[in-house]
Amino acid sequence: MDWREVAVTVSSEGEEAVADLFYELGCPGVSIEDPELFVQYIESGEWDYHSFGDVELTGNSVVKGYFPEDEELADKLRVLEQGILGLLERYPDWLIHSKGISLKEEDWATAWKAYFKPIYIGKNFLVKPTWEEVEIKPEDVVLELDPGMAFGTGTHPTTTLCLRTLEDMVEPEHVVFDLGTGSGILAIAAAKLGAKVEAVDLDSVAVKVAQENVNLNNVGDRVRVLRGDLGTVLVGQADVVIANIIADVILGLLPDLKRILKPTGEFLASGIIDKRAEEVEVGLKEAGLKIVNRVEDSGWILFRARWA
């Protein structure tokens, strides 16, 4: 199948809003290129053994969405354009422009790989792309990953915040629900910490990719990947519920939380841009939760919460 790549350049504070437009259209693949985040990893030394040349800090991000070139494409692009115009009306200071190109599936599958390198996260996690070679130390908890067209490589702050927090939360034999699993990285991480995991996603592409990554990491006996509406395909209650999605989806699933989170359980909400943090915080409290930790990285917020 051929794919249409639509790249939208937007001021960094608008990257989540633009990504939301793609998600609302059922886009099966979304990526965000943030130069500031890129430089942060290079300067931190986490990518010190890779050379990328000079990276220009522009204050802008590039959000890319990928659509199948089928009979629905024209309508989706029209709705996307209307959404972008709506954002410009509300936020006239944002720089927004877009362009689109056609790609073969194999082009998409390889074009971004130059920017996905092995990286240590938290105390022991080593996120390793399948095509990269790296020396593995005895204490490393290796997350072997090929995200394909699903979100979640471990390099975005929303994912790194979750991985660091999971190390302190998940205990052996915990039950974990991962809502919006994407590439499956958080489900696999929880499984390697000893949990039994149910990983859920609406997108068939994400479900396929997540299952492949589960098999690749040999945690198929501890992770079950399901396709369905977030929170509604799950039976029973979890010790930990993870939702690394976006603010609107997190707010929408809060009414389901009583059913799927144990009275002693904890809720991990990430994927929240800082300008939406107060709204999500209010929603969590109204749902009967108390926030036990709030962590920020590069303008993205994670809340760790328990029942009040």
Rosetta blueprint (number, residue, H / E / L):
1 M L
2 D E
3 W E
4 R E
5 E E
6 V E
7 A E
8 V E
9 T E
10 V E
11 S E
12 S H
13 E H
14 G H
15 E H
16 E H
17 A H
18 V H
19 A H
20 D H
21 L H
22 F H
23 Y H
24 E H
25 L L
26 G L
27 C L
28 P L
29 G E
30 V E
31 S E
32 I E
33 E E
34 D L
35 P H
36 E H
37 L H
38 F H
39 V H
40 Q H
41 Y H
42 I H
43 E H
44 S H
45 G L
46 E L
47 W L
48 D L
49 Y L
50 H L
51 S L
52 F L
53 G L
54 D L
55 V L
56 E L
57 L L
58 T L
59 G L
60 N E
61 S E
62 V E
63 V E
64 K E
65 G E
66 Y E
67 F E
68 P E
69 E L
70 D L
71 E L
72 E L
73 L H
74 A H
75 D H
76 K H
77 L H
78 R H
79 V H
80 L H
81 E H
82 Q H
83 G H
84 I H
85 L H
86 G H
87 L H
88 L H
89 E H
90 R H
91 Y L
92 P L
93 D L
94 W L
95 L L
96 I E
97 H E
98 S E
99 K E
100 G E
101 I E
102 S E
103 L E
104 K E
105 E H
106 E H
107 D H
108 W H
109 A H
110 T H
111 A H
112 W L
113 K H
114 A H
115 Y H
116 F L
117 K L
118 P L
119 I E
120 Y E
121 I E
122 G L
123 K L
124 N L
125 F E
126 L E
127 V E
128 K E
129 P E
130 T L
131 W L
132 E L
133 E L
134 V L
135 E L
136 I L
137 K L
138 P L
139 E L
140 D L
141 V E
142 V E
143 L E
144 E E
145 L E
146 D L
147 P L
148 G L
149 M L
150 A L
151 F L
152 G L
153 T L
154 G L
155 T L
156 H L
157 P H
158 T H
159 T H
160 T H
161 L H
162 C H
163 L H
164 R H
165 T H
166 L H
167 E H
168 D H
169 M H
170 V L
171 E L
172 P L
173 E L
174 H L
175 V E
176 V E
177 F E
178 D E
179 L E
180 G L
181 T L
182 G L
183 S L
184 G L
185 I H
186 L H
187 A H
188 I H
189 A H
190 A H
191 A H
192 K H
193 L L
194 G L
195 A L
196 K E
197 V E
198 E E
199 A E
200 V E
201 D E
202 L L
203 D L
204 S H
205 V H
206 A H
207 V H
208 K H
209 V H
210 A H
211 Q H
212 E H
213 N H
214 V H
215 N H
216 L H
217 N L
218 N L
219 V L
220 G L
221 D L
222 R L
223 V E
224 R E
225 V E
226 L E
227 R E
228 G L
229 D L
230 L L
231 G L
232 T L
233 V L
234 L L
235 V L
236 G L
237 Q L
238 A E
239 D E
240 V E
241 V E
242 I E
243 A E
244 N E
245 I L
246 I L
247 A H
248 D H
249 V H
250 I H
251 L H
252 G H
253 L H
254 L H
255 P H
256 D H
257 L H
258 K H
259 R H
260 I H
261 L E
262 K E
263 P E
264 T E
265 G E
266 E E
267 F E
268 L E
269 A E
270 S E
271 G E
272 I E
273 I E
274 D H
275 K H
276 R H
277 A H
278 E H
279 E H
280 V H
281 E H
282 V H
283 G H
284 L H
285 K H
286 E H
287 A L
288 G L
289 L E
290 K E
291 I E
292 V E
293 N E
294 R E
295 V E
296 E E
297 D E
298 S L
299 G L
300 W E
301 I E
302 L E
303 F E
304 R E
305 A E
306 R E
307 W E
308 A L
